[in-house]
Amino acid sequence: MKTEKEKMLAGKLYDPCDNELAQLRSNAHRLSKAYNATHDTETEQRKSIIDELLPLHAEGCYLEGPVCFDYGMFTKTGKNFYANFNLTVLDSAPVTIGDNVFFGPNCTLATPVHPLVAEERRMYADAEGKLHDQEYARPITIGNDCWIASNVVICGGVTIGDRVVIGAGSVVTRDIPSDSLAAGNPCRVIRPITEKDRVSH
């Protein structure tokens, strides 16, 4: 019998009210709050919190804060990851971020998916009166050298290639190939990024 955590990470229907998952979320929310209470000059304290909140981060991880992670432990960041203010990561499925990725302010990565049929979204009580729910989650993968601009939402199941720029205000609901400039709601590829886009000569 799989645990609810195992079902969640496998993309199966799971119960987010499960005690183990609730405790993991509570810990991540506590660490997020602790990080948000620090000043950007408190580098050692911030590093200690990030090490616990994001155990799969690589060297050079910098979060402006405030941040909110649902689990943290299911998010993996590459080298030199930077996130501006108000990053929210709902990592019910694995979130994988490559090297040299920058996020603008107010970005959200949301892996959870709720059933479309209303009755299936409702909370229900077991014989002891404890409430339960069911949802599933889809992973998010972001390649190397990407710039995710302000107010971008990336939905579960999306893979973004290398060297991609996502324009401000975009809602990314489908895969974006490498070397693309993409924007809009829903986000679509506008054009390739080429040598003509260099600002230094």
Buried (B, 14 or more C-beta within 10 A) or exposed (E): EEEBBEBBBEBEBBBBBBEEBEEBBEBBBEBBEBBEEBEEEEEEBBEBBBEBBBEBBBEEBBBBBBBBBBBBBBBBBBBBBBBBBBBBBBBBBBBBBBBBBBBBBBBBBBBBBEBEEEEEEEEEEEEEEEEEBBBBBBBBBBBBBBBBBBBBBBBBBBBBBBBBBBBBBBBBBEEBBBBBBBBBEEBBBEEEBEEEEEEEE
